Amino acid sequence: MSDRLETFTFAGPQPERLDVFLTACLPEFSRSRLQGLIRDGFVRVDGLLVTKAGRDLEPGARVEVRIPPPAPTGLVGENIPLTVVFENQDLLIVDKPAGMVVHPSPGHDRGTLVHAALGHAPDLEGVGGEERPGIVHRLDKDTSGLIVIAKNERAHRWLQDQFRSRTVDKVYLALVDGAPPTPVGRVEAPIGRNTVHRKLMAVVPAGQGREAVSEYRTLERFERHTLLEVHPRTGRTHQIRVHLAFLGCPVAGDTVYGRRKPTLPLTRHFLHAHRLTIRLPGEEQARSFESPLPPELQAVLEQLRQSQE
């Protein structure tokens, strides 16, 4: 693939930053992506190379942008079955099974959701300058449910803006050990790295972590367990699991943040991304997508219901 060349003329009455102007001209790219192109020498103003994103443009300035093709990452698609809830030219919404890692990482160089997405749609455009599917948000390995994958950079930016502005409504189903202190509640507790176990997260004092907010409501009460609907208002790593453990009602089956020995016949934690409400690229009204509880979680829930009869 060859470079794509775009040419624009700045017609504003007042000087304007180069990166701001290009963001308006090339809405499919994020501002940080365009700043990278400027820094790496892919932009000229009136024929002269410019490497400072904050350069002011004068009225009548001619701006040339050379956009290189996506850089290969070496990732190869795999023929892994995917449960596709929705698909169009811009995105995929997938019902991820528990046990599947989202991104390749040390120890997980095959069989990830990224490999499966490339196998399903090998012509995925580069997102962020690389030939890889655009994972907009993440789920833990053993959390099942809905996840969005952008097929092109325009869709990736559109979706990412909604996650950043917190206009996406995500609903999780969580079965917990015990019960939260109130039937309905809101947790506002910053999350940061565990100071002892650096791979884990923890609630930390104010100013030492990132803002994290989760809301919940009780759906069903059992003798020793509670089924909750959880709305994470921020998207921190392991947020729901950490917040529920902080409340004293860890997710059932979570041997990392909860009880070392599961209280129920679970081989994974009982956390499922059940519903996602989001605006698709180019649409004004948000759409909702749902994923039912996987059979292994539904079976545990039915056992609890039967034990109360």
C-alpha positions as CSV (number, residue, x, y, z in Angstrom):
1,M,0.0,0.0,0.0
2,S,1.2,3.5,-0.8
3,D,1.0,6.6,1.3
4,R,-2.3,8.6,1.1
5,L,-1.8,12.3,0.3
6,E,-4.3,14.9,1.5
7,T,-4.1,18.7,0.8
8,F,-6.0,21.4,2.6
9,T,-6.1,25.2,2.5
10,F,-6.6,27.1,5.8
11,A,-9.2,29.8,5.2
12,G,-9.8,31.0,8.8
13,P,-9.8,34.7,9.6
14,Q,-7.4,34.2,12.6
15,P,-4.3,32.0,13.1
16,E,-5.1,28.5,14.3
17,R,-2.9,25.6,15.6
18,L,-1.9,23.1,12.9
19,D,-3.1,20.1,14.9
20,V,-6.5,21.7,15.6
21,F,-7.0,22.5,11.9
22,L,-6.1,18.9,10.8
23,T,-8.4,17.4,13.4
24,A,-11.3,19.2,11.8
25,C,-10.1,18.3,8.3
26,L,-9.5,14.6,9.1
27,P,-12.2,13.6,11.6
28,E,-11.4,9.9,11.2
29,F,-8.1,10.4,13.0
30,S,-7.6,11.3,16.7
31,R,-5.8,14.5,17.5
32,S,-3.0,12.5,19.1
33,R,-2.6,10.4,16.0
34,L,-2.3,13.6,13.9
35,Q,0.2,15.1,16.3
36,G,2.3,11.9,15.8
37,L,2.2,12.4,12.0
38,I,3.3,16.0,12.4
39,R,6.1,15.0,14.8
40,D,7.3,12.2,12.5
41,G,7.6,14.5,9.5
42,F,4.5,13.7,7.5
43,V,3.2,17.2,7.3
44,R,4.2,20.2,5.2
45,V,2.9,23.8,5.3
46,D,3.4,25.9,2.2
47,G,5.9,23.3,1.0
48,L,8.1,23.4,4.1
49,L,8.3,20.5,6.6
50,V,6.7,21.2,9.9
51,T,7.2,19.0,13.0
52,K,5.5,21.2,15.7
53,A,1.8,20.5,16.3
54,G,1.3,23.9,17.9
55,R,2.5,25.8,14.8
56,D,0.1,28.6,14.0
57,L,-1.4,28.6,10.5
58,E,-1.9,31.9,8.7
59,P,-5.0,32.4,6.5
60,G,-4.3,30.9,3.0
61,A,-1.7,28.4,4.3
62,R,-1.6,25.2,2.2
63,V,-1.2,22.1,4.3
64,E,-0.1,18.7,2.9
65,V,-0.5,15.5,5.0
66,R,1.1,12.2,3.9
67,I,-0.7,9.3,5.7
68,P,1.4,6.2,5.7
69,P,-0.3,2.7,5.4
70,P,-0.8,0.9,8.7
71,A,2.4,-0.7,10.1
72,P,2.2,-4.5,10.2
73,T,2.3,-6.1,13.6
74,G,2.8,-9.7,12.6
75,L,-0.6,-10.7,14.0
76,V,-2.2,-13.5,12.0
77,G,-6.0,-14.1,12.2
78,E,-7.1,-17.4,13.6
79,N,-10.2,-19.5,12.8
80,I,-11.7,-19.1,16.2
81,P,-15.6,-19.2,16.5
82,L,-17.0,-15.8,17.6
83,T,-20.5,-15.1,18.8
84,V,-21.3,-11.9,16.8
85,V,-24.2,-9.9,18.3
86,F,-24.0,-7.1,15.7
87,E,-21.9,-6.2,12.8
88,N,-21.7,-3.5,10.1
89,Q,-19.0,-1.8,8.1
90,D,-17.7,0.1,11.1
91,L,-17.7,-2.3,14.0
92,L,-18.3,-5.7,15.6
93,I,-20.1,-6.3,18.9
94,V,-19.0,-9.7,20.2
95,D,-20.2,-11.9,23.1
96,K,-16.8,-12.8,24.5
97,P,-16.6,-16.2,26.4
98,A,-14.9,-16.5,29.7
99,G,-11.3,-17.7,29.4
100,M,-10.5,-15.7,26.3
101,V,-7.9,-13.0,26.6
102,V,-8.7,-9.8,24.7
103,H,-5.1,-8.7,23.6
104,P,-2.0,-10.6,22.9
105,S,0.4,-10.4,25.8
106,P,3.3,-12.5,27.2
107,G,2.0,-16.0,27.6
108,H,-1.0,-15.3,25.4
109,D,0.4,-15.0,21.8
110,R,-2.4,-17.1,20.3
111,G,-6.1,-17.6,20.8
112,T,-7.0,-14.0,21.8
113,L,-10.0,-12.0,20.8
114,V,-7.7,-9.9,18.6
115,H,-6.7,-13.1,16.7
116,A,-10.3,-14.2,16.4
117,A,-11.4,-10.8,15.1
118,L,-8.7,-10.8,12.5
119,G,-9.8,-14.3,11.4
120,H,-13.4,-13.2,11.2
121,A,-12.7,-9.9,9.3
122,P,-9.1,-10.1,7.8
123,D,-9.6,-6.8,6.0
124,L,-9.9,-4.7,9.2
125,E,-8.3,-1.3,8.6
126,G,-5.4,0.0,10.7
127,V,-6.4,1.6,13.9
128,G,-3.9,3.9,15.6
129,G,-1.5,3.4,12.8
130,E,-1.2,-0.4,13.2
131,E,-2.8,-3.3,11.4
132,R,-4.9,-4.6,14.2
133,P,-8.5,-4.6,15.3
134,G,-9.5,-1.6,17.3
135,I,-10.3,-2.8,20.7
136,V,-12.2,0.1,22.2
137,H,-12.6,-1.3,25.8
138,R,-11.6,-4.4,27.6
139,L,-13.0,-7.3,29.6
140,D,-11.0,-9.4,32.0
141,K,-10.0,-12.9,30.8
142,D,-12.7,-14.7,33.0
143,T,-15.4,-12.0,32.5
144,S,-17.8,-12.9,29.8
145,G,-20.1,-10.7,27.7
146,L,-20.3,-7.8,25.3
147,I,-17.3,-6.1,23.9
148,V,-17.0,-3.6,20.9
149,I,-14.3,-3.8,18.2
150,A,-13.9,-0.9,15.7
151,K,-13.2,-1.8,12.1
152,N,-11.6,1.5,11.1
153,E,-10.1,4.6,12.7
154,R,-13.1,6.8,12.2
155,A,-15.3,4.3,14.1
156,H,-12.6,3.8,16.7
157,R,-12.5,7.5,17.5
158,W,-16.3,7.8,17.5
159,L,-16.7,5.0,20.0
160,Q,-13.7,6.0,22.1
161,D,-15.1,9.5,22.5
162,Q,-18.2,8.1,24.0
163,F,-16.3,5.9,26.5
164,R,-14.1,8.9,27.4
165,S,-17.1,11.2,27.9
166,R,-18.9,8.4,29.9
167,T,-22.0,8.4,27.7
168,V,-21.8,4.6,27.2
169,D,-24.1,2.7,29.6
170,K,-22.6,-0.6,30.6
171,V,-24.5,-3.1,32.7
172,Y,-22.9,-6.1,34.4
173,L,-24.5,-9.0,36.3
174,A,-22.5,-10.0,39.4
175,L,-23.3,-12.7,41.9
176,V,-21.5,-11.8,45.2
177,D,-20.6,-13.5,48.4
178,G,-22.7,-12.0,51.1
179,A,-24.5,-8.7,50.5
180,P,-23.6,-5.0,50.0
181,P,-24.3,-2.7,53.0
182,T,-27.4,-1.2,51.2
183,P,-29.7,-2.7,48.5
184,V,-28.8,0.2,46.2
185,G,-25.6,2.2,46.3
186,R,-22.8,4.1,44.7
187,V,-19.1,3.5,45.3
188,E,-16.7,6.4,44.8
189,A,-13.3,5.0,45.6
190,P,-10.1,5.7,43.7
191,I,-8.3,2.7,42.2
192,G,-4.5,2.2,41.8
193,R,-1.8,-0.5,41.8
194,N,-1.6,-2.7,44.9
195,T,1.5,-1.6,46.7
196,V,2.5,-5.2,47.5
197,H,1.3,-7.1,44.5
198,R,1.9,-4.8,41.5
199,K,-0.1,-6.9,39.1
200,L,-3.2,-6.4,41.2
201,M,-5.4,-3.3,41.7
202,A,-6.7,-1.9,45.0
203,V,-8.7,1.0,46.5
204,V,-6.2,3.6,47.4
205,P,-6.2,6.9,49.3
206,A,-7.4,10.0,47.4
207,G,-4.7,11.5,45.2
208,Q,-2.8,8.1,44.8
209,G,-5.0,6.5,42.2
210,R,-7.5,7.3,39.5
211,E,-11.1,8.3,40.1
212,A,-13.4,5.2,40.0
213,V,-17.2,5.2,40.3
214,S,-19.6,2.2,40.3
215,E,-23.3,2.0,41.0
216,Y,-25.3,-1.1,41.9
217,R,-28.7,-2.3,42.7
218,T,-29.9,-5.6,44.2
219,L,-31.8,-8.0,41.8
220,E,-32.1,-11.1,44.1
221,R,-31.2,-12.0,47.6
222,F,-30.2,-15.5,48.7
223,E,-29.1,-16.9,52.1
224,R,-25.4,-16.3,51.5
225,H,-25.3,-14.6,48.2
226,T,-26.7,-11.6,46.3
227,L,-27.3,-11.0,42.6
228,L,-26.4,-7.4,41.6
229,E,-26.8,-5.2,38.6
230,V,-23.7,-3.1,38.4
231,H,-23.1,0.1,36.3
232,P,-19.4,1.1,36.2
233,R,-19.4,4.9,35.5
234,T,-15.6,4.8,34.9
235,G,-13.5,2.1,33.3
236,R,-10.6,1.2,35.6
237,T,-8.8,-2.1,35.5
238,H,-10.7,-4.7,37.5
239,Q,-13.0,-1.9,38.8
240,I,-16.1,-3.9,39.6
241,R,-14.2,-6.7,41.3
242,V,-12.2,-4.3,43.4
243,H,-15.1,-2.1,44.4
244,L,-17.3,-5.0,45.4
245,A,-14.5,-6.6,47.4
246,F,-14.0,-3.1,49.0
247,L,-17.7,-3.2,50.1
248,G,-17.2,-6.6,51.7
249,C,-19.1,-8.6,49.1
250,P,-16.6,-9.9,46.6
251,V,-17.7,-11.5,43.3
252,A,-18.4,-15.2,43.8
253,G,-15.6,-17.3,42.4
254,D,-13.1,-14.5,42.3
255,T,-10.1,-16.1,44.0
256,V,-7.9,-13.0,43.4
257,Y,-10.0,-10.3,45.1
258,G,-12.4,-12.5,47.0
259,R,-12.3,-15.8,48.8
260,R,-9.5,-18.2,48.0
261,K,-11.9,-21.1,48.1
262,P,-15.1,-20.5,46.0
263,T,-18.3,-20.8,47.9
264,L,-20.1,-22.1,44.9
265,P,-19.3,-24.7,42.1
266,L,-17.7,-22.1,39.9
267,T,-14.5,-22.4,37.8
268,R,-14.5,-18.6,37.1
269,H,-15.8,-15.5,38.7
270,F,-19.5,-14.7,38.3
271,L,-19.3,-11.4,36.4
272,H,-20.9,-10.9,33.0
273,A,-21.1,-7.9,30.7
274,H,-24.9,-8.1,30.2
275,R,-26.0,-5.0,28.4
276,L,-24.3,-2.2,26.3
277,T,-26.0,1.0,25.2
278,I,-24.0,3.1,22.7
279,R,-24.4,5.3,19.7
280,L,-23.1,3.7,16.5
281,P,-21.0,5.8,14.1
282,G,-23.2,8.3,12.2
283,E,-26.3,7.6,14.3
284,E,-28.1,10.0,16.7
285,Q,-30.0,7.6,18.9
286,A,-28.2,5.1,21.1
287,R,-28.8,1.4,20.6
288,S,-28.9,-1.3,23.3
289,F,-27.4,-4.8,22.9
290,E,-27.8,-7.7,25.4
291,S,-26.1,-10.9,26.2
292,P,-27.8,-13.6,28.3
293,L,-26.0,-15.2,31.2
294,P,-23.8,-18.1,29.9
295,P,-25.1,-21.6,30.8
296,E,-22.6,-22.2,33.5
297,L,-23.6,-19.1,35.4
298,Q,-27.3,-19.6,34.8
299,A,-27.0,-23.1,36.2
300,V,-25.4,-21.8,39.5
301,L,-28.2,-19.2,39.8
302,E,-30.9,-21.8,39.3
303,Q,-29.3,-24.0,42.0
304,L,-29.5,-21.1,44.4
305,R,-33.1,-20.4,43.6
306,Q,-34.0,-24.1,44.1
307,S,-32.2,-24.2,47.4
308,Q,-34.5,-21.4,48.7
309,E,-37.8,-23.1,47.7
